[in-house]
């Protein structure tokens, strides 16, 4: 089994900081980064299979394809059994939170700025247990 962690956000500073926090929290050795939903969706279409686990840290507002478009695109080929989306956004709008949780792929909704303790919270999501190695 191979695990992929995708950071999908058009903010280069956020991507840089998220990569550092992922490393600090020992969540994944080499997350992939994408600046919009279209690039991430194209990648997933190429590599997706049911034996691997995919976690996406996904922003909502991006050019070309936003987070909602990516969630819609996943429905065509991915399964919520091995594809887990954590929305990471600056939006605190209740409508966005409700909409996100209506997707079968969304397992959590985090607001920016991303902090180590909130990133570590991902370890507590039962569906994600196969993805993460136990903390030492």
Secondary structure, 3 states (H helix, E strand, C coil): CCEEEEEECCCHHHHHHHHHHHHHCCCCCCCEEECCHHHHHHHHHHHCCCCCEEEEEECCCCCCCCHHHHHHHHCCCCCCCCEEEEEEECCCCHHHHHHHHHCCCEEEEEECCCCHHHHHHHHHCHHHCCCCCCCC
